[in-house]
Amino acid sequence: MININEASGRRSLLLLGIGAFILFAILSFPARLAVKLVLPDNALTRDVSGTIWSGKLGILQFPQLTLNDCEWRVRPLAFLTARVSLKVKARVYDGALQSVVTLSPGGKVRLKDLAGVVPVAALAHIIPPNFVDGRIGLDLAKLTVAEQWVIDAHGTVDLVGLQLTSPIQEELGSYEIVFDGTRDNTLQGTISEVDGPLVASGVLSLNADRSWLLDGSVRPEPTASRQLVQALSMLGARSPDGSYPLSARGSN
């Protein structure tokens, strides 16, 4: 006859075994299955390895962005807030990015301490290829994305060593865009020059309806080439202060 203590001990061992199995299954859950559960349907992946906790992706492709050599490591404490948080590194063309990425219920993606440098070619869906060359530096404390559209940002985007490649070849210099959060459903970034042949000022607005507007002006410095000054006349009428309008709009 089995006494109560012996039966209780067996139940404890059984529960311990079940718990160990569940823990092992979670810790070894394949990355290739995890990415299918987390990523949107329009994301393409290749060369997936590792586990849900620490894995790698050879290629992660979205309609408007391709990441290579992605690596991630899950931050378990985020589960206490019903969120998934990962430390992520990836290459974009010949540049690199890193950030702490948090996936929230409802589909929002929050990036913290986003830093890196990527080529302008990474924005080929916005800037026509073979039009402008240069590099984009990211130093953003916070960036929030919903349905593949930026809805909030705090920090600086640097446009470094811009070069006009068509219809003429000219050095354009470096500029910065400073974001300080969303107000009235619009995220605005203030544009200014850092160095180069142009004095620039303006605002880049990203609206909740997925439209964007660039409204500003540029004025040639005395050091600007004659060819560049002539090209500026294509932007519109010259103002009394010598500046030309810089305006563009679009939607995603």
Summary of the structure (lengths in Angstrom):
residues: 252
radius of gyration: 24.9
end to end distance: 73.7
largest distance: 103.7
contacts: 709
relative contact order: 0.07
helix: 21%
strand: 56%
